[in-house]
């Protein structure tokens, strides 16, 4: 049984890479997964695609499915494997298809 909960994220959310805003959305989703901190997923069209470069690293999660990572270009250089998307989501995560999430230890994700 999946321990995944998905909600509309209230307000406006932004993602910054080394201070540069690479995306902003009022349509983000908040995902709760087991006892981990929540993760904000952004609609792909709300993120600057020019800063995303595909990574060879694959994303695999038993509750969310499979996907791919992206490196993020920033003013200070490339941040490796900083974002990911689900290319083959589980049934429980199907609404996350077409969304991007980011590693909050590598970029700044915040409500503004």
C-alpha positions in Angstrom: 0.0 0.0 0.0 1.3 3.4 -1.0 2.1 5.9 1.8 1.8 8.8 -0.6 -0.4 11.9 -0.1 -0.7 14.6 -2.7 -2.3 18.0 -2.1 -2.4 21.4 -3.9 0.4 23.5 -2.4 -1.1 26.7 -1.0 0.3 30.0 -2.3 3.1 30.7 -4.7 6.2 28.6 -4.7 9.6 29.3 -6.2 12.8 27.4 -6.9 16.2 29.1 -7.0 19.5 27.8 -8.0 22.4 29.8 -6.4 20.1 32.8 -6.1 18.7 32.7 -9.6 14.9 32.1 -9.9 14.4 29.1 -12.3 10.7 28.6 -11.6 7.6 30.0 -9.9 4.2 28.5 -9.6 0.7 28.9 -8.1 -0.1 25.4 -9.3 2.5 23.4 -7.4 1.7 20.1 -5.6 2.8 19.2 -2.1 3.7 15.5 -1.7 4.0 13.7 1.6 5.8 10.4 1.5 6.1 8.2 4.5 7.8 10.1 7.3 10.0 12.2 5.0 9.7 16.1 4.8 7.2 17.2 2.2 8.3 17.8 -1.4 7.0 20.5 -3.7 6.4 19.4 -7.3 6.2 22.1 -10.0 4.4 21.9 -13.3 7.1 21.4 -15.9 6.0 24.4 -17.9 6.6 26.7 -14.8 10.3 25.8 -14.8 12.8 27.4 -17.1 13.7 24.5 -19.4 16.9 26.2 -20.6 18.5 25.5 -17.2 17.7 21.7 -17.2 20.1 19.2 -18.6 19.3 15.4 -18.6 21.4 13.3 -16.2 22.3 9.6 -16.7 21.0 9.0 -13.1 17.7 7.2 -12.9 15.1 7.9 -10.2 13.4 4.9 -8.6 10.9 4.9 -5.7 8.6 2.1 -4.8 5.7 4.5 -4.0 6.2 7.1 -6.7 7.7 5.1 -9.6 10.6 5.7 -12.0 11.9 8.8 -13.6 15.0 10.8 -14.5 17.2 13.4 -12.9 18.3 16.7 -14.3 21.3 18.8 -13.7 20.5 22.5 -13.1 22.6 25.3 -14.6 23.1 28.3 -12.3 25.1 31.5 -12.4 27.8 29.7 -10.4 27.9 26.5 -12.3 26.0 23.2 -12.8 24.3 21.6 -9.8 24.4 17.9 -10.4 21.2 15.8 -10.2 19.3 18.7 -8.5 15.9 18.0 -10.1 13.8 15.0 -11.1 10.6 14.0 -12.9 8.6 10.8 -13.0 8.4 9.2 -16.4 6.7 6.1 -15.2 4.7 7.0 -12.1 2.9 4.5 -10.0 -0.9 4.6 -10.0 -0.8 6.5 -6.7 1.6 9.1 -8.2 0.0 9.4 -11.6 -1.0 13.1 -11.1 2.8 13.9 -10.7 3.4 13.1 -14.4 4.6 16.3 -16.1 5.9 17.8 -12.8 9.4 18.4 -11.5 10.7 18.2 -8.0 14.0 19.4 -6.7 16.5 18.4 -4.0 16.1 21.0 -1.3 19.7 20.4 -0.2 20.9 21.6 -3.6 18.5 24.4 -4.6 16.1 26.6 -2.6 12.4 25.7 -2.8 10.2 28.2 -0.9 6.8 29.7 -0.6 6.8 33.3 -1.5 
